[in-house]
Amino acid sequence: MSADSRALTLDNATGVSPYSLEETWAITRRLSPRANVRVAARDASGEILNEYDRLWPVNEAPPSTTWAMLLADDDLRFKFLCFDFDVSNGNVLRDSAKLVHWLEQLNTPHLLCISGPTGGRHVWVHLEEPADAERVLLLAKLAKQLLPSLDIQPMTNAAAGCVRPPYAPHRHGGYSHPQGDLRFLTEQEAAPETVDHLIEVFVDAGAELTAPTTALPHGVIEDDNGHPRIRGPKRRLSQRMEDLLYGPAGDDPSYTLARILIACANVRWSYSDVSEHLNSTESFEHARTKRRGAGRVSRTPAQTEKVLTALWRYAVNFCAANPLPDTGDDSDFRERMANVTEAVERALTRAETLPGLWATHNGRVGGTHSQRAVLDALCLYMLQSAQHVVEADVRRLSADTGYGRTTVHAALTALSTENTSQPWIERVGIAEGVHGQQFRLHPRFSTEKESQDRTQARMRAYPQALASTQRLLREIAERLELLAHDVFAAPHSLGRSAGLIYKLLPHRGTASTMQLAQRSGISPQQLRQKVQRLVQAGLVTRVEGGWQREPPTSRDFAARRLAVDGYLKLRRERYESERVRWAWWLAEITWMETKGKRRRGKKPTPWANPTDRPEFAAYPRGPGGRGDHRKAIELVKAGYLDQGLALAA
């Protein structure tokens, strides 16, 4: 054994390792889900650094420095969970004890290690089946909200996330000292549902899920950090809303903050404008603290940012669908939100009780599975905007359902046709200019008349309604997201029927072939063929009792194998270019019809604009002076036209 090797197994704060370096390396070789580990670098003086920047094959002799084991396998799915508690971030004893308690409640095999002489803690879980990277990322973010000393970096990077395994030496001396039998890691594996169960535990304990996102509604753009805002120049809040902004949080801090954010979004503030007031005004109390019993406790910085980001996105979506007066105040949105939620819940409950309706193929309208997806998307827009009437052009619906414009148009026609005795939606007004068609649920689902007949406000019903709103938002967004993917939508992909089967399968539990046939309307023979293709693509697996859906990121791998990845992204970009081109042309028409504008070679009139086109460039023209729409779309794609201009695209 070399001098370096002996130095790494000397006495230290955690005792002397019972294994030699070669034996420790053998343990790592047995556990490692990949053929390489990461090894620590040395500086010029020979000191071992906390930088694991080199790969080292596990089949070779152990390295002279310490090493860290990668947590994910070659497919970038996590075979191990390792919760790394760092003493520099907080109370590792308390946080690791909390996590161990939750794992024991779930009867999940785990191993706690003292990571080295600094006193950190590692809590290991060996998964029976590799876990999807997105689910582990969500798990890590939720855990961080509850366990401040947790370093989530190893579980947020499937490609390079790594932790020193049990008995691996520490760069400051000592080793990772297991506080239990190593067989809890080497021989006992956690059930496939462990990640989902932990997510449920963390949410029940107070961690907050991220709000679902959809395509940007009309009039909304994103800043450089991905936060939405309403197009247009920033204006000042009304005096009334400024008083609310700089005043107390009141008896209901969440309601106060919601009113403020809606007002700020309405006057074209950005997320950075809003976040400046986070720690300086009492009215942002809901973002900084959460209710616990009769009092309130502080949120972590990460929790605070998550809450404010989700509320801001909701406020922007709300204002995009509800143009407000200059005051920016909308005092009755709570009641409207409750009414909209009730109407959506009625419609979707009715839709769920009629699976055969959506499973019936109708050649005239292009298939009723698309109708259900479009109905879900419209309901999602209503919940996001707290409005019974929403604007929804076919391009936005296409982006959120994955279906093409023609299919979306056919589905809208089928859902709203007057030829059927029970339509689902109604058209409101007509599409004009850059504004799309507006829709609402059919009156048989509406609760507006009922609410107007009441003689007393339902003040105690709103909390339940708001909770239902959040639940419905997540359920609808998940259904849409599962289906809207390249692997099901692109030409030469697995196809829409395969996507429907994938969506209908549970992420926990199983579904039998007959259950899938009944819910999808696909014959058992065809369904078996589709399922077999899904199995071959790695999206579905056979388990005891039926079929089970693989995690969502498996679709990305399948799309790359089929060479169809990026199809929906390109289509969304094409639709966005068409939308901007159309707005550009309408702006050109408006300019041409403007009286008193400046002409070349003519002296401008006193009332003329100082420039020809103060807000947009000249539209390209062909040899005969007609608008060259093909050239215009090329210029839009090349970035010639600033898409951030207030063209209401």
C-alpha positions as CSV (number, residue, x, y, z in Angstrom):
1,M,0.0,0.0,0.0
2,S,1.4,3.4,-1.0
3,A,2.0,6.3,1.4
4,D,-0.9,8.2,-0.1
5,S,-3.2,5.2,0.4
6,R,-2.1,4.8,4.1
7,A,-2.7,8.5,4.7
8,L,-6.3,8.2,3.7
9,T,-7.1,5.6,6.3
10,L,-5.5,7.1,9.4
11,D,-7.3,7.9,12.6
12,N,-9.7,10.8,12.4
13,A,-12.8,12.3,13.9
14,T,-15.0,9.4,12.6
15,G,-12.6,6.7,13.6
16,V,-10.4,4.3,11.6
17,S,-11.9,2.6,8.5
18,P,-12.3,-1.1,8.9
19,Y,-11.5,-1.6,5.3
20,S,-8.3,-1.0,3.4
21,L,-8.3,1.3,0.4
22,E,-8.5,-1.7,-2.0
23,E,-11.5,-3.2,-0.1
24,T,-13.2,0.2,0.0
25,W,-12.6,0.5,-3.8
26,A,-14.2,-2.9,-4.2
27,I,-17.4,-1.7,-2.4
28,T,-17.5,1.3,-4.8
29,R,-17.1,-1.0,-7.8
30,R,-20.0,-3.1,-6.6
31,L,-22.3,-0.2,-6.1
32,S,-21.4,2.1,-9.0
33,P,-24.1,2.3,-11.7
34,R,-21.5,3.4,-14.2
35,A,-18.1,2.2,-15.3
36,N,-16.4,5.4,-14.1
37,V,-16.4,7.5,-10.9
38,R,-15.2,11.1,-10.4
39,V,-11.9,11.6,-8.6
40,A,-10.7,14.7,-6.7
41,A,-8.0,16.9,-8.1
42,R,-4.7,18.0,-6.4
43,D,-3.2,21.5,-6.5
44,A,0.5,22.2,-7.1
45,S,1.3,21.7,-3.4
46,G,-0.3,18.2,-3.4
47,E,-3.4,19.3,-1.4
48,I,-6.6,17.4,-2.4
49,L,-9.2,19.8,-3.7
50,N,-13.0,19.6,-3.5
51,E,-13.2,19.4,-7.3
52,Y,-14.2,16.1,-8.8
53,D,-13.3,17.0,-12.4
54,R,-11.8,13.7,-13.7
55,L,-13.3,10.3,-14.6
56,W,-11.6,7.1,-13.2
57,P,-12.6,3.6,-14.4
58,V,-13.8,1.4,-11.5
59,N,-12.1,-1.6,-13.1
60,E,-8.7,-0.1,-12.6
61,A,-6.7,0.3,-9.3
62,P,-8.0,2.9,-6.8
63,P,-6.9,6.5,-7.4
64,S,-4.4,8.2,-5.1
65,T,-7.0,10.9,-4.1
66,T,-10.6,10.4,-2.9
67,W,-13.5,9.8,-5.3
68,A,-17.3,10.3,-5.7
69,M,-19.7,7.9,-7.2
70,L,-22.1,9.0,-9.9
71,L,-25.8,8.5,-8.9
72,A,-27.3,8.0,-12.3
73,D,-26.8,5.2,-14.8
74,D,-25.7,5.5,-18.4
75,D,-29.3,6.4,-19.4
76,L,-29.1,9.3,-17.0
77,R,-31.7,7.8,-14.7
78,F,-31.0,7.8,-11.0
79,K,-30.1,4.4,-9.5
80,F,-29.3,6.0,-6.1
81,L,-30.7,8.8,-4.1
82,C,-28.2,10.5,-1.9
83,F,-29.3,13.4,0.4
84,D,-26.1,15.4,1.1
85,F,-26.4,17.5,4.2
86,D,-23.7,20.2,4.5
87,V,-22.9,21.8,7.9
88,S,-22.3,25.1,6.2
89,N,-26.0,25.3,5.2
90,G,-27.6,24.6,8.5
91,N,-28.4,22.1,11.2
92,V,-27.5,18.7,9.6
93,L,-28.4,16.7,12.7
94,R,-31.9,17.9,12.7
95,D,-32.5,17.8,9.0
96,S,-31.0,14.3,8.5
97,A,-33.0,13.0,11.4
98,K,-36.2,14.4,9.8
99,L,-35.4,12.6,6.6
100,V,-34.6,9.3,8.3
101,H,-37.9,9.6,10.2
102,W,-39.8,10.0,6.9
103,L,-38.0,7.1,5.3
104,E,-38.7,4.9,8.3
105,Q,-42.4,5.8,8.0
106,L,-42.3,4.7,4.4
107,N,-40.5,1.5,5.4
108,T,-37.8,2.4,2.9
109,P,-34.3,0.8,3.2
110,H,-31.7,3.5,3.7
111,L,-28.2,4.1,5.1
112,L,-27.0,7.1,7.0
113,C,-23.3,8.0,6.8
114,I,-21.2,10.6,8.7
115,S,-19.5,12.0,5.6
116,G,-16.2,12.9,7.3
117,P,-14.5,15.0,10.1
118,T,-16.6,18.1,9.2
119,G,-19.7,16.4,10.5
120,G,-21.8,16.3,7.3
121,R,-24.4,13.6,6.7
122,H,-25.2,11.4,3.7
123,V,-28.5,9.5,3.5
124,W,-28.4,6.9,0.8
125,V,-31.3,5.1,-0.9
126,H,-30.7,2.3,-3.4
127,L,-33.6,2.2,-5.9
128,E,-34.9,-1.1,-7.3
129,E,-35.6,0.6,-10.6
130,P,-33.9,3.7,-11.9
131,A,-35.8,6.9,-11.3
132,D,-36.6,9.6,-13.9
133,A,-34.3,12.6,-13.6
134,E,-37.1,15.1,-13.7
135,R,-38.9,13.4,-10.8
136,V,-35.7,13.3,-8.8
137,L,-35.1,17.0,-9.6
138,L,-38.6,17.8,-8.3
139,L,-37.9,15.6,-5.2
140,A,-34.7,17.5,-4.5
141,K,-36.3,20.9,-4.8
142,L,-39.2,19.9,-2.5
143,A,-36.8,18.4,0.0
144,K,-34.7,21.6,0.0
145,Q,-37.7,23.6,1.1
146,L,-38.0,21.5,4.3
147,L,-34.4,20.6,4.9
148,P,-32.3,23.8,4.6
149,S,-28.9,22.1,5.1
150,L,-29.4,19.9,2.1
151,D,-27.2,20.3,-0.9
152,I,-29.4,19.3,-3.9
153,Q,-26.7,19.6,-6.6
154,P,-25.9,15.8,-6.7
155,M,-29.6,15.1,-7.5
156,T,-30.2,17.9,-10.0
157,N,-27.5,16.8,-12.4
158,A,-28.1,13.3,-13.9
159,A,-25.0,13.5,-16.0
160,A,-22.4,14.5,-13.3
161,G,-24.2,14.4,-9.9
162,C,-22.0,12.4,-7.5
163,V,-21.3,11.8,-3.8
164,R,-18.5,9.9,-2.0
165,P,-19.8,6.4,-1.3
166,P,-19.7,4.6,2.1
167,Y,-16.1,4.2,3.5
168,A,-14.7,6.4,0.7
169,P,-11.9,8.6,2.2
170,H,-12.4,12.3,3.0
171,R,-9.9,14.8,1.6
172,H,-9.3,16.2,5.1
173,G,-8.8,12.7,6.6
174,G,-11.2,10.1,7.8
175,Y,-13.9,8.5,5.7
176,S,-17.6,8.3,5.1
177,H,-18.7,6.3,8.2
178,P,-22.0,4.3,7.8
179,Q,-24.2,4.4,10.9
180,G,-25.8,1.1,10.0
181,D,-25.4,-2.2,8.2
182,L,-23.9,-1.7,4.7
183,R,-26.4,-4.4,3.5
184,F,-29.2,-1.7,3.7
185,L,-27.5,-0.3,0.6
186,T,-25.9,-3.3,-1.1
187,E,-28.6,-5.9,-0.7
188,Q,-31.9,-4.0,0.0
189,E,-33.4,-1.9,-2.6
190,A,-36.2,0.6,-2.3
191,A,-39.5,0.1,-4.1
192,P,-40.1,1.8,-7.5
193,E,-42.7,4.1,-6.0
194,T,-40.2,5.5,-3.4
195,V,-39.6,8.8,-5.3
196,D,-43.4,9.4,-5.7
197,H,-44.1,8.6,-2.1
198,L,-41.3,10.9,-0.9
199,I,-42.7,13.7,-3.1
200,E,-46.1,13.2,-1.5
201,V,-44.6,13.2,2.0
202,F,-42.7,16.5,1.3
203,V,-45.8,18.2,-0.1
204,D,-47.9,17.1,2.9
205,A,-45.2,18.5,5.2
206,G,-45.5,21.9,3.6
207,A,-43.3,21.9,0.4
208,E,-44.9,23.7,-2.5
209,L,-45.2,22.4,-6.1
210,T,-44.3,24.7,-9.0
211,A,-47.3,26.1,-10.9
212,P,-47.8,24.5,-14.3
213,T,-47.0,26.5,-17.3
214,T,-48.5,26.7,-20.8
215,A,-48.0,28.6,-24.0
216,L,-47.9,32.4,-23.5
217,P,-51.3,34.0,-23.8
218,H,-52.0,36.9,-26.1
219,G,-50.1,40.0,-25.2
220,V,-47.6,38.3,-22.9
221,I,-43.8,38.1,-23.4
222,E,-41.0,36.7,-21.3
223,D,-38.0,38.6,-19.9
224,D,-34.4,37.4,-20.1
225,N,-34.9,35.2,-17.0
226,G,-38.0,33.5,-18.4
227,H,-40.5,35.5,-16.2
228,P,-43.7,36.6,-18.0
229,R,-45.0,40.2,-18.3
230,I,-47.6,42.1,-20.2
231,R,-46.4,43.9,-23.3
232,G,-46.2,47.7,-23.1
233,P,-44.4,50.5,-21.2
234,K,-44.4,50.4,-17.4
235,R,-46.9,52.7,-15.7
236,R,-47.4,53.8,-12.1
237,L,-49.8,52.1,-9.8
238,S,-52.9,54.0,-8.8
239,Q,-52.8,55.7,-5.4
240,R,-55.2,53.2,-4.0
241,M,-53.0,50.3,-5.0
242,E,-49.8,52.1,-3.9
243,D,-51.5,52.4,-0.4
244,L,-52.2,48.7,-0.5
245,L,-48.6,47.9,-1.6
246,Y,-47.0,49.9,1.2
247,G,-49.6,49.1,3.8
248,P,-50.1,46.1,6.1
249,A,-50.7,42.5,5.0
250,G,-54.1,42.4,6.6
251,D,-56.0,39.5,8.0
252,D,-55.5,37.5,4.7
253,P,-51.9,38.1,3.5
254,S,-52.4,35.8,0.4
255,Y,-55.4,37.8,-0.8
256,T,-53.5,41.1,-0.2
257,L,-50.5,39.9,-2.2
258,A,-52.7,38.5,-5.0
259,R,-54.4,41.9,-5.4
260,I,-51.1,43.7,-5.5
261,L,-49.5,41.4,-8.1
262,I,-52.5,41.6,-10.3
263,A,-52.4,45.4,-10.2
264,C,-48.6,45.4,-10.9
265,A,-49.1,43.1,-13.9
266,N,-51.8,45.3,-15.2
267,V,-49.6,48.4,-15.3
268,R,-46.9,46.4,-17.1
269,W,-44.5,45.8,-14.2
270,S,-41.9,43.0,-14.6
271,Y,-41.0,40.3,-12.1
272,S,-37.8,42.3,-11.2
273,D,-39.9,45.4,-10.4
274,V,-42.1,43.3,-8.1
275,S,-39.3,41.4,-6.4
276,E,-37.7,44.7,-5.3
277,H,-40.5,45.0,-2.7
278,L,-40.2,41.5,-1.4
279,N,-38.3,42.3,1.8
280,S,-39.2,45.9,2.2
281,T,-43.0,46.0,2.5
282,E,-45.4,44.2,4.9
283,S,-47.8,43.5,2.1
284,F,-45.5,40.7,0.8
285,E,-45.9,38.7,4.1
286,H,-47.5,35.8,2.3
287,A,-44.4,35.3,0.2
288,R,-42.0,35.5,3.1
289,T,-44.0,33.4,5.6
290,K,-46.6,30.6,5.7
291,R,-49.4,29.9,8.1
292,R,-48.7,27.3,10.8
293,G,-51.4,26.9,13.4
294,A,-52.5,30.3,14.7
295,G,-49.3,31.9,13.6
296,R,-46.9,32.2,10.7
297,V,-43.3,30.8,10.2
298,S,-40.6,32.0,7.8
299,R,-40.1,30.4,4.4
300,T,-36.6,29.6,3.2
301,P,-35.3,31.9,0.4
302,A,-36.0,29.1,-2.1
303,Q,-39.5,28.7,-0.9
304,T,-40.1,32.5,-1.0
305,E,-38.9,32.7,-4.6
306,K,-41.0,29.7,-5.7
307,V,-44.2,31.2,-4.1
308,L,-43.6,34.7,-5.6
309,T,-42.8,33.2,-9.1
310,A,-45.9,31.1,-9.2
311,L,-48.1,34.0,-8.0
312,W,-46.6,36.3,-10.5
313,R,-47.2,33.9,-13.4
314,Y,-50.8,33.5,-12.3
315,A,-51.2,37.3,-12.0
316,V,-49.9,37.9,-15.5
317,N,-52.1,35.2,-17.0
318,F,-55.0,36.7,-15.2
319,C,-54.4,40.2,-16.5
320,A,-53.8,39.0,-20.0
321,A,-57.3,37.5,-20.0
322,N,-58.9,40.3,-17.9
323,P,-58.0,43.8,-19.1
324,L,-58.4,45.9,-16.0
325,P,-59.0,49.6,-15.5
326,D,-56.0,51.8,-14.8
327,T,-56.4,51.2,-11.0
328,G,-55.3,47.6,-11.6
329,D,-57.8,46.5,-8.9
330,D,-60.2,43.6,-9.3
331,S,-61.8,43.2,-6.0
332,D,-64.3,40.5,-7.1
333,F,-61.9,38.1,-8.7
334,R,-62.2,35.7,-5.7
335,E,-65.9,35.1,-6.4
336,R,-65.3,34.8,-10.1
337,M,-62.5,32.3,-9.5
338,A,-64.9,30.2,-7.4
339,N,-67.6,30.3,-10.0
340,V,-65.1,29.5,-12.8
341,T,-63.7,26.6,-10.8
342,E,-67.2,25.2,-10.2
343,A,-68.1,25.4,-13.9
344,V,-64.8,23.7,-15.0
345,E,-65.2,21.0,-12.4
346,R,-68.8,20.3,-13.6
347,A,-67.7,20.1,-17.2
348,L,-64.7,17.8,-16.5
349,T,-66.6,15.6,-14.2
350,R,-69.2,15.1,-16.9
351,A,-66.4,14.4,-19.4
352,E,-64.9,11.8,-17.1
353,T,-68.2,10.0,-16.8
354,L,-68.4,9.6,-20.6
355,P,-65.2,7.8,-21.6
356,G,-67.0,6.2,-24.5
357,L,-67.8,9.6,-26.1
358,W,-64.1,10.4,-26.4
359,A,-63.3,6.9,-27.5
360,T,-65.6,7.0,-30.5
361,H,-63.8,7.8,-33.7
362,N,-65.6,10.3,-35.9
363,G,-64.1,10.8,-39.3
364,R,-65.8,14.2,-39.9
365,V,-64.0,15.9,-37.1
366,G,-60.7,14.1,-37.1
367,G,-61.1,12.1,-34.0
368,T,-62.6,12.9,-30.6
369,H,-59.5,12.3,-28.6
370,S,-58.3,15.6,-29.9
371,Q,-61.7,17.1,-28.8
372,R,-61.0,16.1,-25.2
373,A,-57.5,17.5,-25.3
374,V,-58.8,20.8,-26.6
375,L,-61.6,20.9,-24.0
376,D,-58.9,20.3,-21.3
377,A,-56.8,23.2,-22.7
378,L,-59.8,25.6,-22.7
379,C,-60.6,24.7,-19.1
380,L,-57.0,25.3,-18.2
381,Y,-57.1,28.8,-19.7
382,M,-60.3,29.6,-17.8
383,L,-58.7,28.5,-14.5
384,Q,-55.5,30.5,-15.2
385,S,-57.5,33.6,-16.0
386,A,-60.4,33.3,-13.5
387,Q,-62.6,34.1,-16.5
388,H,-65.5,32.3,-18.0
389,V,-64.7,33.7,-21.5
390,V,-61.2,33.1,-22.8
391,E,-59.4,33.9,-26.1
392,A,-57.8,30.9,-27.7
393,D,-56.4,30.9,-31.2
394,V,-55.6,27.5,-32.8
395,R,-51.8,28.1,-32.7
396,R,-51.9,28.4,-28.9
397,L,-54.1,25.4,-28.5
398,S,-51.8,23.5,-30.9
399,A,-48.8,24.3,-28.7
400,D,-50.5,23.0,-25.5
401,T,-52.2,19.9,-27.0
402,G,-49.6,18.8,-29.5
403,Y,-52.2,18.6,-32.3
404,G,-51.9,20.5,-35.5
405,R,-54.0,23.6,-36.4
406,T,-56.3,21.7,-38.7
407,T,-57.1,19.1,-36.0
408,V,-57.6,21.8,-33.4
409,H,-59.9,23.7,-35.6
410,A,-62.0,20.6,-36.3
411,A,-62.1,19.8,-32.6
412,L,-63.3,23.3,-31.7
413,T,-66.0,22.9,-34.4
414,A,-67.2,19.6,-33.0
415,L,-67.2,20.8,-29.4
416,S,-69.3,23.9,-30.2
417,T,-71.5,22.8,-33.1
418,E,-75.1,23.7,-32.9
419,N,-76.1,20.5,-34.6
420,T,-75.5,18.4,-31.4
421,S,-78.0,18.4,-28.6
422,Q,-75.3,18.8,-25.9
423,P,-72.4,21.0,-27.0
424,W,-69.5,21.6,-24.6
425,I,-68.5,25.1,-25.5
426,E,-69.9,28.3,-27.1
427,R,-68.2,30.8,-29.3
428,V,-68.3,34.4,-28.1
429,G,-68.1,37.2,-30.6
430,I,-65.9,36.9,-33.7
431,A,-62.1,36.7,-34.3
432,E,-60.9,40.1,-35.4
433,G,-57.4,41.4,-36.3
434,V,-54.7,39.9,-34.1
435,H,-57.3,38.7,-31.6
436,G,-58.4,35.1,-31.7
437,Q,-61.8,33.6,-31.2
438,Q,-63.3,33.7,-27.7
439,F,-64.9,30.7,-26.1
440,R,-66.8,29.8,-22.9
441,L,-68.3,26.6,-21.5
442,H,-71.8,25.9,-22.5
443,P,-74.4,27.5,-20.1
444,R,-75.4,24.0,-18.7
445,F,-72.0,24.0,-16.9
446,S,-72.1,27.6,-15.8
447,T,-72.7,28.8,-12.2
448,E,-73.0,32.5,-13.0
449,K,-76.8,32.7,-12.8
450,E,-76.8,30.7,-9.6
451,S,-74.3,33.1,-8.0
452,Q,-76.4,36.1,-9.1
453,D,-79.5,34.7,-7.4
454,R,-77.8,34.4,-4.1
455,T,-78.8,36.9,-1.4
456,Q,-75.7,36.3,0.7
457,A,-72.0,36.0,-0.4
458,R,-70.4,32.6,0.0
459,M,-67.4,33.9,1.9
460,R,-66.5,30.6,3.5
461,A,-66.5,28.6,0.2
462,Y,-63.6,30.4,-1.4
463,P,-60.7,28.6,0.3
464,Q,-62.1,25.2,-0.9
465,A,-62.6,26.7,-4.3
466,L,-59.0,28.0,-4.5
467,A,-57.7,24.6,-3.4
468,S,-59.8,22.9,-6.1
469,T,-58.4,25.4,-8.6
470,Q,-54.8,24.4,-7.9
471,R,-55.6,20.7,-8.0
472,L,-57.4,21.1,-11.3
473,L,-54.6,23.2,-12.8
474,R,-52.0,20.5,-12.1
475,E,-54.2,17.6,-13.2
476,I,-55.1,19.2,-16.5
477,A,-51.6,20.4,-17.2
478,E,-50.2,16.9,-16.6
479,R,-52.7,15.3,-19.0
480,L,-51.8,17.8,-21.7
481,E,-48.1,17.5,-21.1
482,L,-48.0,13.7,-21.3
483,L,-49.5,13.7,-24.8
484,A,-47.9,16.8,-26.3
485,H,-44.5,15.3,-27.2
486,D,-42.5,14.7,-30.4
487,V,-42.5,11.0,-29.9
488,F,-46.3,11.0,-30.4
489,A,-46.9,14.0,-32.7
490,A,-44.2,13.9,-35.3
491,P,-44.5,12.1,-38.7
492,H,-42.9,8.7,-38.4
493,S,-43.3,8.7,-34.6
494,L,-45.2,6.3,-32.5
495,G,-48.4,8.1,-33.3
496,R,-51.4,9.7,-31.5
497,S,-53.0,6.4,-30.5
498,A,-49.7,5.3,-28.7
499,G,-49.7,8.7,-27.0
500,L,-53.2,8.2,-25.8
501,I,-52.4,4.8,-24.3
502,Y,-49.3,6.3,-22.6
503,K,-51.4,9.1,-21.2
504,L,-54.1,6.7,-19.9
505,L,-51.6,4.5,-18.1
506,P,-51.0,5.4,-14.4
507,H,-47.7,6.6,-13.1
508,R,-48.2,4.4,-10.1
509,G,-50.2,1.1,-10.2
510,T,-51.2,-0.7,-13.4
511,A,-53.8,-0.9,-16.1
512,S,-54.9,-4.1,-17.9
513,T,-55.3,-4.4,-21.6
514,M,-59.1,-4.5,-21.3
515,Q,-59.1,-1.4,-19.2
516,L,-57.0,0.4,-21.7
517,A,-59.3,-0.8,-24.6
518,Q,-62.4,0.4,-22.8
519,R,-60.9,3.9,-22.0
520,S,-59.2,4.4,-25.4
521,G,-61.8,3.0,-27.7
522,I,-59.0,1.0,-29.5
523,S,-59.7,-2.6,-30.2
524,P,-57.8,-5.1,-28.0
525,Q,-55.8,-6.4,-31.0
526,Q,-54.7,-3.0,-32.2
527,L,-54.0,-2.0,-28.6
528,R,-51.7,-4.9,-28.1
529,Q,-49.7,-3.8,-31.2
530,K,-49.5,-0.2,-29.9
531,V,-48.5,-1.3,-26.5
532,Q,-45.8,-3.6,-27.9
533,R,-44.3,-0.6,-29.8
534,L,-44.4,1.4,-26.6
535,V,-42.5,-1.4,-24.8
536,Q,-39.9,-1.5,-27.6
537,A,-39.5,2.3,-27.3
538,G,-38.9,2.0,-23.5
539,L,-42.1,4.0,-22.6
540,V,-44.2,1.2,-21.1
541,T,-43.2,-1.8,-19.0
542,R,-45.0,-5.0,-18.1
543,V,-45.5,-5.5,-14.4
544,E,-47.6,-7.8,-12.2
545,G,-51.3,-6.9,-12.8
546,G,-50.9,-5.1,-16.2
547,W,-49.0,-2.3,-17.8
548,Q,-47.2,0.7,-16.3
549,R,-46.0,4.0,-17.8
550,E,-42.4,4.8,-17.6
551,P,-41.3,8.3,-16.4
552,P,-41.9,11.2,-18.8
553,T,-38.2,11.8,-19.6
554,S,-38.2,8.3,-21.3
555,R,-40.0,10.1,-24.2
556,D,-37.0,12.2,-24.9
557,F,-34.8,9.2,-25.4
558,A,-37.4,7.5,-27.6
559,A,-37.8,10.6,-29.7
560,R,-34.0,10.8,-30.3
561,R,-33.9,7.1,-31.2
562,L,-36.7,7.7,-33.8
563,A,-35.0,10.9,-35.0
564,V,-38.2,13.0,-34.4
565,D,-37.0,15.2,-31.5
566,G,-37.5,18.9,-32.0
567,Y,-40.5,18.6,-34.2
568,L,-43.0,20.4,-32.0
569,K,-40.4,23.0,-31.1
570,L,-40.0,23.8,-34.8
571,R,-43.7,23.9,-35.3
572,R,-44.2,26.3,-32.4
573,E,-41.5,28.6,-33.8
574,R,-43.2,28.5,-37.2
575,Y,-46.5,29.4,-35.7
576,E,-45.0,32.2,-33.7
577,S,-43.4,33.6,-36.9
578,E,-46.7,33.4,-38.6
579,R,-48.4,35.2,-35.7
580,V,-45.8,38.0,-35.8
581,R,-46.0,38.3,-39.6
582,W,-49.8,38.7,-39.4
583,A,-49.5,41.4,-36.7
584,W,-46.9,43.1,-38.8
585,W,-49.2,43.1,-41.9
586,L,-52.1,44.5,-39.8
587,A,-49.9,47.2,-38.5
588,E,-48.9,48.0,-42.1
589,I,-52.5,48.3,-43.1
590,T,-53.2,50.5,-40.1
591,W,-50.4,52.8,-41.2
592,M,-51.6,52.9,-44.8
593,E,-55.0,53.9,-43.7
594,T,-53.7,56.7,-41.4
595,K,-54.5,60.2,-42.7
596,G,-51.9,62.9,-42.7
597,K,-48.9,60.7,-42.6
598,R,-45.6,61.8,-44.1
599,R,-44.9,61.1,-47.8
600,R,-41.5,61.0,-49.5
601,G,-40.9,64.3,-51.4
602,K,-43.7,66.1,-49.7
603,K,-43.6,68.6,-46.9
604,P,-45.2,67.1,-43.8
605,T,-48.4,68.7,-42.5
606,P,-48.3,70.1,-39.0
607,W,-50.4,67.3,-37.6
608,A,-48.3,64.5,-39.3
609,N,-46.3,62.0,-37.3
610,P,-42.6,63.0,-37.0
611,T,-41.5,59.7,-38.6
612,D,-43.1,57.4,-41.1
613,R,-43.4,54.3,-38.8
614,P,-42.7,55.1,-35.2
615,E,-43.3,51.5,-34.0
616,F,-42.4,49.1,-36.8
617,A,-40.4,48.7,-40.0
618,A,-41.9,48.9,-43.5
619,Y,-43.5,45.7,-44.7
620,P,-41.6,44.2,-47.7
621,R,-43.2,44.7,-51.1
622,G,-43.0,42.8,-54.4
623,P,-42.3,44.3,-57.8
624,G,-45.9,45.4,-58.2
625,G,-46.1,47.0,-54.8
626,R,-48.1,44.2,-53.2
627,G,-47.1,42.8,-49.8
628,D,-44.5,40.1,-50.1
629,H,-45.7,37.8,-47.4
630,R,-43.0,35.1,-48.1
631,K,-40.2,37.6,-47.8
632,A,-41.9,38.9,-44.6
633,I,-41.8,35.5,-42.9
634,E,-38.2,35.1,-43.9
635,L,-37.4,38.4,-42.3
636,V,-39.3,37.5,-39.1
637,K,-37.4,34.2,-38.8
638,A,-34.1,36.1,-39.3
639,G,-34.9,38.4,-36.4
640,Y,-35.3,41.5,-38.7
641,L,-38.5,42.5,-36.9
642,D,-38.2,43.2,-33.1
643,Q,-40.8,40.8,-31.7
644,G,-40.8,42.7,-28.5
645,L,-42.5,45.7,-30.1
646,A,-46.0,46.5,-29.0
647,L,-47.6,44.9,-32.1
648,A,-50.0,42.8,-30.0
649,A,-48.8,39.8,-31.9
